[in-house]
């Protein structure tokens, strides 16, 4: 499953929907005479209003069906990047309310079409029919204008979500964590043979690195998240903490890289405190401590020792991560 928001179409403004509806209705009316012209104009305008509003909603994925990783990440992005909702009600729930409001408007436009279709059939003369059609147009415009704020909010959410990193929750995933300069990116580059992608979360200036490798015909993801998992929890803001919650759904194993040599600029005790905090957070995934730069120092208790720069034990660490994931693909048949 790829990024679920990247292909969302542009959300129209209420004025664009109204202009489109009435211009098309005008052309439809010119093609007919008398009562038929008024009926055709009503039908065309109402259909365009109803259909365009409905399409705004149906193009969005159902958040209840989304993988929890993308649902929680979307909640973090909408909360951090947009002004959608009140201070106490932000994120996905606020977006859902706007989508619900647009659904209401779509149905209301269809109701107006049915109501005035009946009235036109009973109109006493063409002037009366024309007056009824104009009343219907005014009500259609009013309904569409009522959801202008919702359309703007939906457009803002689309812009915020469309550039999320393309991470596959259905692929086994190894998250790489640890303080800056401990060798995380070097490790990801080494084991993925530099076939990694660099993207960024919309709400942070730091990048996310996603690499892939295959083992026994299974594709694995390696995810390095500088700016999120490279500092203590108390230093993350609320939005970043929500993003970490999303990563909890994604991780099948976590590698915490530490540097006992101190060259990274952080004391080993502080690095281990971060490791312990990650263990408390990622309770559903095995967390392995990997001492990198082991050619310079092994003065720390770790699950594995390696040196990426010296190509020492890198493959063994990768094998340990694969074993920790313990991924078994779903077969299309019973064995």
N, C-alpha and C positions, 0 to 999 in steps of 0.2 A: 504494500500500500504506500503510495507516494504522498507527498505533502497535499492535504485535502483542500487547501484554500487557494492554491496558486492559479487556478483557472476560473475563478469567480468573475463573471462579467461585470462591466461597469454598472453602477447603480444610477438610474436616471433621477433627475430632480423632478419635483412635482410639476413645475412649469413645462418641462420637456414632455411629460406624459400628456398634459392637457393640450399643448400645442399640437402634438402628433394626433391625438384623438379628434380634435375639432377640424384640423386641416383634412384629415382623411374622410371625416364625416361630410365635409363640404363637397369633396369630390364625389362621394357616393350619392349625395343629394342631387347633384347636377346630372347624374345619369338617369334620373327618374322624374316623374311628375306627380303633382298633387299629394295625396295622402301617402303614397308609396315613397315619395321623396323624404317626407318627414320621418316615416318609420325606418327607412334605410339609414338616415342620418343618426337617429337615436341608437339603432342597433350597432352601427359602426363605432360611434364614440364610446358607448358603454362597454363594448367588447374590448376595445383597445385599453381603456382604463383598467378594467377588471383583469385582463390577461397580463398586461405589463406589471401590474402590482403583484399578481400571483407569481409571475416569473422571478421577481426579486426574491421571493421567499423560497421557492422550490429549488433555486440554484444553490442554495446553501445546504451543506450536509446536515443531517440530523445529529445534534450534539450527543444525544443519548446513544447513538450508534458508533460514535468516534472512539478510536483507541484512547484509553485514559491519558496516555502521554500527550496527545495532541489536544484533548479536551482541557487538561490542566494548563498546558502551555498557552492555548488560546485565551484562557481566563486571565493568565498573567499578562499577556500582551495587551488585551483590550483594557485591562485595568490600568496598566502603566502607560499606554501610548495614546489613549483616547479620553475624551471627556464624556463618554457614554455613561448614563446613569447618575445617580446621586452619590455623595461621598460614602454613604452606607450601603449602597447597592450598585456595585460596578461589575464589570466583567461579563461573562457569558450570560448570566441571568438577565442583566440589563439588555443585552443584545436580543435575547429571546423575546423580551417584552416588545421591543421595537418591531421585530419580525411578526409578532402576533398582531400588533396594531396595523401593519400593512396588510396582513391577511384579512382583518376586519374590513379594511377599506375596499379590498378586492371584492369581497362578498357583498358589501353595501352597494358597490357600483352595479353588480349583477341584479341586486334587488330593485334598484332604481330602473334598470332596463325593463324588468318584468312589470313593475308598477305602471310605468308610462306606456308600455306597449299596450296594456289593457285600456288605458285612458285614451290613447290615440284611436283605437278601434271604435270607441264610443264618441269621438269628437263630432260636434254638430256640423262644422264646416272647416274649410282649409285654414282660415284664420285662427280658429280655435285650436286646430292641430298644430299650427306653427307656434302658437303661444305655449302649448303644452311641451313641445319639443324644446323650446328655449328654457322653460322651467327645469326640465330634465338636465339640460346642459349646465345650468347654474348649480344644480345640486351635485352633479358629477364633479364639477370643478371644486366645489366646497369640500367634498369628501377627500379628493386627492390632496388638496392643500392642507387638510387637517393632519396628514401624515408626513408633511415636509420634514419635520424634525426627525422623524423615524428614518426617513430615506437618507438624510444627511448622516445620521448615526451609523446606519448600515454601511454607507459608503466609507466612512472613517474606519470602521472595523475591517472592511475589505482591504483598504490600503495598508493597515497595520499588519494584517495576517498573511498577505500574499507573498511576502518575502521570507517567511519562516524557513529555516533550514530543512532540506529534504532528508528526513531521517525515517527509516523503515522500522516501525515498531514490531513488524512480524519477523524481522531478522534477529538472530541472536546477537546481543550487544554487550560489548565490554567497555565500561566507562573508565577513563584514565584520569586520576585526580592527584592532587599534591600541590605544594607551594610553587610559585614561579621559579624557573631556572633549575629545576631538579631533573629535567630531561624528558618531560612528557611528550612534547612535540617531536623530539628526536626519536623517541621510541616508536611513536605512531608512524613517522616517516619510514623508519627502518623496517618495521614488520609489514607495512603495506606497500613497500617498494616505492614510496613517494606518490602512490596513486590516491592521494587524499583530496578532499574538497574543503574549501574554506568558505564559511558563511558567517553570518552574525545574527544574534537575536535582535529584533527591532528595538528592544528597550535597553540595550547596553552597547557601549562602543567597542567592547572586546569581541573577539572572534570565536567561532566554534570550528573545530577541526574534526572532520569525519573521514576516516579511512576504511578501506575494505580489504579483506583477504579471504581466500578460500582454503578450506581444509576438509578433505574427504568429501568433496563436491558440495560442501555447505558454505555459503557466504556469510561471513561475520562482519559486524560493524565495530570499529574502534572510535570512540567519541572522547575528545579532549575538550573541556569546557573552561578555558581561562576566563576569569571574571566571575565564575560561579562556585567552582569547587577548589579554588586555590587560595582561600582565606577562611578564617573562622566564621561560624554561623552568625555571630553577633555583629559582624561587619557587613552582612548582606542586608539590603533593604527588603521591604515586604514583597516587592515584585520579583526580585531575584530569588527570594525564598520560595515563592510559588513556582518558579521555574525549576528549582531543585526538586520540589515535590513532583513535578512532571517527570524528571529524570529518574525518580524512584520507580516509576512504572516501566521505564525503558531498560534499566540495567539488569542484565543477567549475571554479571560479575563486575567487581570494582577493583582496579589496581591502584593502590595508593603508592606513588613513588616518593621516596625520601632520599635525602643526600646527607650522609653522615659526615662528609668532609667539611661541611659548612660553607662551601664555595657558592652555594645558592643565595647566601645572605640571611638565612633564617636558622636559628639554633635547632638542633635535632629534637630537643624536648618540645618545642613549639610545633614542629612538623608532626610529631607523634600525637600531640593533642588534637590536631586537625584530623589525623587518621582515626582517633577514637571517636570524634564527633561524627565522622562519616559512617563508622560502624553502627553507631546508635541510630543514624538516619536511614541507612540502607539495610534494613533488617531482613528483607526478603532476598538479598543477593549476597553471595560470599564476598568478603573484602580481604584482599591479599596485600600484605606489606612487601613492597619491592624496594630494596636498597640499591639505587643506581650509583654510578661512579665508584663501584666497589674496588676498582684498581687504585683508588686514592684513600678510601677508608671503609672498613667493615664494622666500625664501632657502633653498631646498633643491632638489636635483635629483629630479624626480618624473616619472612617466609622464603624469599629468594634474593640472591645477590646477582647483580649484573653490571656491566659497563657497556652502554650503547656505543660510546666512542671507540672502545677497544673490541667491539663485537664479541663480548664475553657473556655467555649464558643468555643472550637475547632470545634465541629460539626456545630455550628451556622455559623462560618466563611466559612466552606466548603459548607453549604447550600447556603450562599450568593453568593459564587463563581459560583455554579451551576446555580442559578437564573440569574446571570450576563451573563453567557454564553448563556442562553436561547436557547439551542440546540433542534432542531426538526429534527429527522431522516427522511431521504427521504424514502417514502413508495413505494413499487413496484406497487402500484395501486392508482387510484384516489379515494379520499374519497368522 
